[in-house]
Amino acid sequence: MVCDRTWITQFTISMFYFGSLCGHLLFGHIIDIWGRRAGFFSCLTIELLFGILIIYSSNIYMFIICQFAIGLTIASIFDIPFVSSIELVGPTKRAFITILMCFTYACGVVIFATIAYFVRDWKILTLIVDIPFIAFYIYWWFLPESIRWLIVKKKYQRAEKIIQITAKVNKVSIPHNFLISKLKDDEPNTDHRKADIPEQFKRDLLPSNDSSVSLTNFAFSLTDISNKPSVENGSQEIKHHDDFVGETELKVKQLSIRDLLSHPNMRNKTFIITFAWIANVVSYVGIQNYVSFLDNIHLNFLLASLAELPGYIFLWFTLDKIGRRFPFAACMLVSGISVLATNLVFSTSKLLVLVLALIGKIGITTSFAIIYLYASEIYPTELRGTGMALTLTVSRIFTVAVPFITYTKWVLLPTIIMGAITTLAGFLALLLPETLNTNLPETLLEAEMIGLDYSIFKKLKYFTSLF
């Protein structure tokens, strides 16, 4: 009777991943429409509420609902601060921020694995994990909204206020109306920048109104920010504020997934990033939770967690020197080939299987860190939340199936699937453009133009030169 109900465990895990799938879509839209702060604190509140409520589950149905709700938030509570952090720093600091956040995440997993070894009561363990989240509400008074998002949404007064506070903290002296003065200074360069835009993008992505007011939206820089927000044709209105006399505000067209996929270059990059994310998520979850390194489940999880740390040391020396594309592809290829190789020695050497599995875990963990940075540098600010939500949602669809894949009677099937898709993703990653030391794209126009000079012929030539 008990054996007939073992599928329930896999089902509850799948519901957690299904919640994560829905959460990416939900909070991806929230942070693009209402801002990064609104998304983070709503996510935090839901996680805390259901994280504590699950302890008092009186039946399996209530437990599954809580699992779904926790899954809804648990991934986004990392993704949203990551997006905010990347948008707050310049090109030279993005790799550092990525490594720092991923390294601290790995340390958290190691600490959790250690606590779980000594605390075997799941209710007490849940409280130990959830209670610290309360401290994050302190961020309400310290966490600024993304300046990039505010500028794209034409919330210039709020953006100016944050810029002034940032300058004061950094002991930098800037004019009172720094933001609007940068807008005005960039207007003369608009025609020159527009001349570099291909005709098809002028038709599809630029407004028909060719006035200097409209062109301001396609030539905006703030330190390392180059902002050109999308606008609806001819829909403009002039508003005057105390802080910005004569400031022009345009109604911002709310873009969607359809806009992201309607342009060929952006569509191709989205497809490759999405497939690579599927490979990373499936392999990471599969290796972390279902590949047996040791007989003890707690020590097994701890060892898999410790295996994440060496990869970040590798990133420290490569991301800002070699770039994103080659390390990203190389890590997935190493992981995929290592996991596939475990099938060759499965029945002969348990130690060799352990070594290969650990190499696979290090590789996939390292590529997972890179893909967060890579995706944020490819998607534009006005669609960064939506774009990453699309990618993460599709990947989570496949993650829902991971518990059932590993539950199969064919012992070698999970590693064959994980190894094959990761290896394929590694080859596809070589087709992505390099984004090292580039400014974050603010609009769909800028994102579409990244990699246009990296033609399919150059891609094939680069690909074949590796062999």
N, C-alpha and C positions, 0 to 999 in steps of 0.2 A: 504493500500500500504506500509506504514511504517512497520507494523507488519510483512509483508512478507519478509522484508529485515533485520530483527533483527539478522538473522543467520550470517550476514556479520561481526558483532562484534565478535562473537565466532570464525569465520574463521580467522580474523586478529590475534586474540590471539593464535590460533592454529599454524599459520604461524610463530609467534614469537618462540613458543616452537619447531617447526620443524627446525627453524634456529639454535636453541640451540642444537638440536639433531645432525645436520650436523657439528656444530662447535666443539663439543666434539671429533668427529672423526678426523676432519681436524687438530685441534691444538694439539690433543693427539699425532698424528704422527709427527707434526712439532717439538714439544719439545723433542721427543725421537731421532729424526734424526738430527735436527739443533740446539737443545739446548733450555734451559728454557728462556733465554733472548730473543732469536729470536721469540719464540712463544708469549711472553708477549707483546713486542713492536709492532709486527704485529697485534695482537689482539686489542691493545689500539688504533692503527691508524684507523682500520676499524670501531671501535665503535664510535670514535670521528667524523669521516667523515659522516657516515650515521645517527648518532645521531643528527647532525646539519641539514643534508639534509632533514630529515623527516619533519622538520618544513615548508619546502618549497614545500611539496607534492601538486601537482595540481590536482590529481585524486586518486581514490581508489587504482589503480594498482601501482602507485608510492609509495603510503603509505604502501602497503603490502610488496613490495620489500624492503623498508627501515626497516620494522618490522622484516623481515626475516634476514637481514644483522645485525641488532642490536642483535637479538637472537643468531646469529652465534657467537657473541663475549661475550655477557653479563655474561654467566656462566663461561667461560674459563678465564675471566679477574680476577676471584676470585680463580679458581682452580689452575692456573699456579703458582701464588705467594705462594699458600699453599704448593704445591709440592716442590717448591724451598726452602721454610722455613723449612719444615720437613727434607729435605736432608742436611741442613746446621747445624743442631743441633744434639746432642747426645740423647740417649734413655731417659734420665731423664728429658729432656726439651721438648719432643714432645707433651706431654699432655698440658703443659703450652702454647705452641705455638698455639695448636688447640683451646683451650679455649679463648685465646686472640683474635685470628682472628675471631672466631664466635661471640664473645661478641661485638667486634667493628662493625661487620657486622650488628648485631641486633640493635646496637645504630644508625647506619646509616639508617636503615629502619624506626626506630622511628622518627628520624629527618626528613626523607623524608615524612612520614605520617603527621607530624606537619606542614611542609611547604605546603604540598598539601591541608591542611585544609584552609589555608589562600590564597593560590594562585590557583585560579580556572581556569585560562587560561592555557590550556595544552601546548601551544607553549612556553610560558614564563617558565613554570615548567620544560619543557624539557631542555631549556637552562641552568636553574639553576642546573639541575642534570649533564649535560654533560660538561659544562665549567671547573669544577674542575679537570676533567680527564687530562687536559693539563699539570697540575702540575706533573703528573707522569713521564713526559719525563725527569725530573730532575734525575730520577733513572738511566738513561743511564750512568751517571758518578759514580754512587754509588752501583748499584745492581750487585753483582758478579755472574758469571755463577756457576751452581751447581758443586762443586768439585767432587761429586760422579759421575755425568754424564761425566765430563771430564776424570776421571780415567777409567771409563768403555769404553769410546771412544778412549782411549790411547792418549789423548791430555795432556801429562805429563808436558810439559813446561808451558802451561796456568794454569794447576792445581798447579804446584809448585809456580808460581807467586802469585796466590791468597792465598795459604797457608802462604807464607812469609809475605804478607800484613796483613793477619789475625793475625799472630803471633806478628807482630810489633804493631798493634793496641791494642792487649791484653797484650803487654809488656812481651812476652814470647820469650826466646832465643832458636832458633833451628838452626841446621846446614844448610849451603847453599843448599846442595842437599838432603834435608830431605826425599823427596819422593822416589828417586831412592835408597837411603840407606835403607829405609824400605822394598823396594822390595827385595833387596839382603839379608837382615836379615831374611826374612820370608821363603826364599828358602829351608833351611834345614828342616823346619817343614812340607814341602809339602807331603812327603810320609806318614807321620803319619795321616795327615788330609784326604788324599786320601783313607787310609785304612778304615775310618769310613763311606765311601760312599757305599750305596748298589750297588750290581752288575748291576742291571737294569739301574741305573743312570750313572754308569761308561760307559756302552755301548752307552746310548742315548745322554748323555750330556757332557761327557769328550772327548777331542780330542784323536785320536789314537797316535799322537806323544807324547812320554813319556819323552821327554827331559826336562832338568831343565828350559829351556827357556819357554816351554809351561806350565810347572807346576807353574811357577811364577804367571800365570794368575789365579790360583786357591788357592793361598795363599798370599793375600795382605791385610795388615792392616794399617790404618792411624788413629791414636787416637782410635775412636770407630768404624772405618770403616773396614769391612772385605770384600775385593773385589776379585771376581774371574770371570772375564769377559769371555763371550763365544767367541770361536775362530773357524775359519774354519780349518779343518784338514790339517796340513802340510803347510798352507799358512802363511808364516812368512818372514819378511824381516828386515834386520838390518840397522838402520839409526843412524848417529852420529850427535849430536847437540853441540853447544857451552856449554850449561848449563848441558847437560847430556852426557858425553862422554861414549860411549859404551852402551847407553841405547837401550833396545830391544823394538821394536814396532811390534805388530801383527795386521794383517788385521782383523777387527772385523766383525763378521757375523751379519748382520742386521736381528734381529728376528721380528716375526710378531704375529698376533693374533693366527695363526695356531699353532705356537710353544707354546703359552700360554695354549691352550686347548688340546694339544697332550699328556699331562701327567696327570694321574688320580687324584692325590692329588690336584694339582694346578687347574685342571678343576672343581673339586667339590667345592673348596673354591671360585672360580670365579662365579660359579652358585649361591651359597648362597649369596655372596656379591651383585651380580647383582639383585637377587630377592628382597633382603632387600632394595636395593637402589630404586627399582621400588616402593615398598611400601612407603618408606620415601618421595619420590618426589610426588607421587600421593596424599598422605595424607597431606603433607605440603602445596602444592599448593591448594588442595581442601579446607582445613580448613582455610587457610589464605585468600583466595579470594572469597569463595562461601558459607561458613557457616556464617549465620547472628548472630552476637553477639548483635548488637544494630541496631536500625532502620537507623541511619545516617551512610552512607557508609564510610565517612572519619574517624569517631570515631570508627567504626567497624574495619577498617584496623589498626588504631592506637592501639586499645586494643589487637588485635591479635599479633601485633608486640611487645608490652610490655610483652606479655605472654612468649616470648622467653627468657627473661633475667633470671628468676628464675632457669631454667634448667642448666644454666652454673655455677651457684653457687653449684648445686648438683654435677656437674662434677669436680669441683675444689677439692672436698673432696673424690671423689671415683676413678677417673681414675688412679691415681698413687698408690692407696691402694688396691682396689678390682680388678682392671684390666679393660680390654675392654669388654670381652665376656658377663659377667653377667649384667653389667649396660646397655649394648647395647640391649640385649634381653629383660630385664625388662622394659626399656623405651618404646619399641615397643609394648609389651604386655599391658602395662598400657594405652598407646594411643589407640591401637586397641579396647580394651574392653570398654574404655570410649566412643569412637565414636559409637560403636555398641549399647551401653546402651542408647544413646540419642533417639534411636527409641522406646524404651520402655516408655519413659516419654514425647514423642513429643507432645502429645495431652493433657497432664495433667499439666505440670509445665514448663513454659518458663524459669524460673530462674534456674531450675535444668538442663535443656538443655544447658543453658549458662555455668554453672559450669562444666558439663561433657565435653563440647566442649573445654573449656579453658584447662582442664586437658589433653585432647587429644592433644591440640596444644603444651603444655609444653613438653609432652612425646615425640612427634614426632620431635620437635625442638632439644631436647637433644640427641636423637638417631641419628639425622642427623649430629650433630657435631661429634659424635663418629665414624660414618661410614667413614667420610673423613680420620680420623686418622687410623682406622682399615684397610681400603683398602690400604693406603700408606705403612702400615707395612706388608702387605701380598704380594703385588706385588713387583717384583724386580726392581732395578734401571733401568736396561736396557730395561724393558718393563713397567715401572710404568706409563708413559704417555699413552701408548697404552692400558694397562690394564684398567686404569681408564676411558679412552675414550670409550672402549667397554662397560663397566658397565654403564656409564652415557648416552651413546647413546641409549642403549636398554631401559633404564628407561625413556628417553625422548620420545621414541615412544609411551609409555603409557601416558605420560604427555600431548601429543598432543590431546589425546581423553578426557582429563579432562573437558575442557569447554563444550563439547557436552554431557558428562555424567551429569554434573550439570544443563544442559539446558533441561533435560528430564522432562516429565510431572509427573513421579513418584517421589514424593518429598523425600521419604525415601531411594531410590535406591543409591544415591551417598554415604551416610554415611554407608550403608551396604557394599558397595564395598570397601571403604576406610578402614573400621574397620576390615573386613574379611582378606584382604591381609596383613594388618599390624600385625594382631594377628598371622597369619601363619608364617610371616617373623620372628616374635619374637621367635617362637619355633625352627625354622630352625637355627637361630643365635647361639643357644646352641651347635650346631655341629661344630662350628668354633674353631680353636686352640687359646689359649691365647697368646698374643704378648707383654705383659707387660715386660718392661726392656730387650727386645731382640734387637739385632742389626738389622738395616734395611737390608733385603736381597739384595745383589747387582746383583746376576745372577739368571737365571731360576733354576739352580741347587740348590742354597740355598733356594729359594722360595718353590721349590718342597719338600724339606726335612722338612720344618716347619710343624709340626703337624703329621708327620709320626708315631710317637709313641702314637698319640692320636687315637687309633683304634676305629672302629665302635662299638666294644663291650664296650669299655670305654665310648664312647659317649652315648650309650643306658643306661649304668649303671648310668652315671651322670644325664641323662635326667629323669630316673625313680626315682632317689633319691630326686628329687625336689617335689615329690608328696607324 
